[in-house]
Amino acid sequence: MNTAQWLFALVCLMPATLAAGGGARTPEAADRIYHEVGDQLFCICGCREKLLTCSHNVCAQKTAQRQYLRELSQNDVYDASAMKQEMVKRFGPKVLQVPEDSNIYAVLAIGLGALATAFGGMFWYIVGRNRAQAEAATAAPAAAVPDELEQRIERDMQELE
């Protein structure tokens, strides 16, 4: 290829390369991916609400996060996972709902085990107590009438005769 052909190829292919990388998304696509990724991120102000629904009036963090997310969503170079990675790079891992190094699943498993054990113990106690009461009621005959009462009944019966 000579210089003219190289120049022609460069001029013809330049707009296609520029459009393929670093261009802007359509407003509808940018808004869709903004809301898709924004629903998966948290505000880092400490409220732990979702980024797009943070309700703090004086939260400066949500404004900076939303603005940066809006910039990322308008650039078609970033897909959803790349946008999350960029948000983590800039704002830290707190923007993720459950960071990879979180031990929340272990805490939930231990709590669930303790709760199941407590309810199982209560169930065992109540069933065992009811069973013991039922056995005691069937094993013992009807309560014997006290001797005083029997003597009194006999006396009253003799007086009536």
C-alpha positions as CSV (number, residue, x, y, z in Angstrom):
1,M,0.0,0.0,0.0
2,N,1.2,3.4,-0.8
3,T,0.8,6.6,1.2
4,A,-2.3,7.7,-0.6
5,Q,-4.0,4.4,0.1
6,W,-3.0,4.5,3.8
7,L,-4.3,8.1,4.1
8,F,-7.6,7.1,2.3
9,A,-8.1,4.1,4.7
10,L,-7.3,6.2,7.7
11,V,-9.8,8.9,6.7
12,C,-12.5,6.4,5.8
13,L,-12.1,4.2,8.9
14,M,-11.5,7.0,11.5
15,P,-15.3,7.9,12.0
16,A,-16.1,4.2,12.4
17,T,-13.5,3.7,15.1
18,L,-14.5,6.8,16.9
19,A,-18.1,5.8,16.9
20,A,-17.3,2.3,18.2
21,G,-15.3,3.4,21.2
22,G,-16.0,6.4,23.4
23,G,-19.2,7.6,21.8
24,A,-22.4,8.5,23.5
25,R,-25.4,6.2,24.1
26,T,-28.8,7.2,23.2
27,P,-30.6,9.0,26.0
28,E,-33.0,6.1,26.5
29,A,-30.2,3.5,26.7
30,A,-28.2,5.7,29.1
31,D,-31.2,6.2,31.4
32,R,-31.9,2.5,31.3
33,I,-28.4,1.4,32.3
34,Y,-28.2,4.3,34.8
35,H,-31.2,2.9,36.7
36,E,-30.2,-0.7,36.2
37,V,-26.7,-0.1,37.8
38,G,-28.0,2.5,40.3
39,D,-30.5,0.0,41.8
40,Q,-27.5,-2.3,42.5
41,L,-25.4,0.3,44.4
42,F,-25.6,1.8,47.8
43,C,-25.1,5.4,49.0
44,I,-21.9,5.7,51.0
45,C,-23.1,8.4,53.4
46,G,-23.8,5.8,56.0
47,C,-27.5,5.4,55.5
48,R,-27.1,2.1,53.5
49,E,-30.0,3.0,51.3
50,K,-29.9,2.4,47.6
51,L,-28.1,5.1,45.7
52,L,-31.1,6.2,43.6
53,T,-33.4,6.3,46.6
54,C,-31.2,7.9,49.3
55,S,-33.5,10.1,51.2
56,H,-31.0,12.3,53.1
57,N,-31.6,16.0,52.3
58,V,-28.0,17.1,53.0
59,C,-26.2,14.1,51.6
60,A,-23.3,15.3,49.5
61,Q,-22.2,11.7,48.7
62,K,-25.3,10.8,46.8
63,T,-25.0,13.8,44.5
64,A,-21.4,13.0,43.6
65,Q,-22.1,9.3,43.2
66,R,-25.2,9.9,41.0
67,Q,-23.3,12.5,38.9
68,Y,-20.4,10.1,38.2
69,L,-22.8,7.2,37.5
70,R,-24.7,9.5,35.0
71,E,-21.4,10.3,33.3
72,L,-20.5,6.6,33.1
73,S,-23.9,5.6,31.8
74,Q,-23.7,8.1,28.9
75,N,-20.4,6.6,27.7
76,D,-21.0,3.4,25.6
77,V,-17.5,2.1,26.5
78,Y,-18.8,1.0,29.9
79,D,-21.2,-1.8,30.3
80,A,-23.0,-2.5,33.6
81,S,-20.2,-4.5,35.2
82,A,-17.5,-2.0,34.1
83,M,-19.6,0.8,35.5
84,K,-19.8,-0.9,38.9
85,Q,-16.0,-1.4,38.8
86,E,-15.4,2.2,38.1
87,M,-17.8,3.2,40.9
88,V,-15.8,0.9,43.3
89,K,-12.5,2.4,42.1
90,R,-13.7,5.9,42.8
91,F,-16.0,5.5,45.9
92,G,-14.7,2.2,47.5
93,P,-16.4,-1.2,48.0
94,K,-19.1,0.3,50.2
95,V,-21.1,1.1,47.0
96,L,-21.8,-2.5,46.5
97,Q,-24.8,-4.1,48.2
98,V,-22.8,-7.0,49.7
99,P,-19.0,-6.7,49.2
100,E,-17.2,-9.9,48.4
101,D,-15.2,-9.7,51.7
102,S,-18.4,-9.4,53.7
103,N,-19.1,-12.0,56.4
104,I,-22.9,-11.3,56.4
105,Y,-23.7,-14.8,55.2
106,A,-21.9,-16.4,58.1
107,V,-23.7,-14.2,60.6
108,L,-27.0,-15.0,58.9
109,A,-26.3,-18.7,59.0
110,I,-25.3,-18.6,62.7
111,G,-28.4,-16.5,63.6
112,L,-30.7,-18.9,61.7
113,G,-29.2,-21.9,63.4
114,A,-29.6,-20.3,66.9
115,L,-33.2,-19.4,66.1
116,A,-34.0,-22.9,64.9
117,T,-32.4,-24.3,68.0
118,A,-34.4,-22.0,70.3
119,F,-37.7,-22.9,68.6
120,G,-36.8,-26.6,68.5
121,G,-36.1,-26.5,72.3
122,M,-39.3,-24.7,73.0
123,F,-41.3,-27.2,70.9
124,W,-39.5,-30.2,72.7
125,Y,-40.2,-28.7,76.1
126,I,-43.9,-28.0,75.4
127,V,-44.5,-31.4,73.8
128,G,-42.7,-33.2,76.6
129,R,-44.5,-31.3,79.3
130,N,-47.9,-32.1,77.7
131,R,-47.0,-35.8,77.3
132,A,-45.9,-36.0,81.0
133,Q,-49.2,-34.5,82.1
134,A,-51.2,-36.8,79.9
135,E,-49.3,-39.9,81.2
136,A,-49.8,-38.7,84.8
137,A,-53.5,-38.2,84.3
138,T,-54.0,-41.7,82.8
139,A,-51.7,-43.5,85.3
140,A,-53.2,-42.1,88.5
141,P,-56.9,-43.1,89.2
142,A,-59.3,-40.4,90.1
143,A,-58.2,-38.6,93.2
144,A,-59.2,-40.5,96.3
145,V,-61.8,-38.7,98.4
146,P,-60.2,-37.6,101.7
147,D,-61.0,-39.8,104.8
148,E,-62.8,-36.9,106.6
149,L,-65.2,-36.5,103.7
150,E,-65.9,-40.2,103.5
151,Q,-66.6,-40.3,107.3
152,R,-68.9,-37.3,107.1
153,I,-70.8,-38.8,104.1
154,E,-71.3,-42.1,106.1
155,R,-72.5,-40.2,109.2
156,D,-75.0,-38.2,107.1
157,M,-76.2,-41.4,105.4
158,Q,-76.7,-43.1,108.8
159,E,-78.7,-40.1,110.1
160,L,-81.0,-40.2,107.1
161,E,-81.8,-43.9,107.7
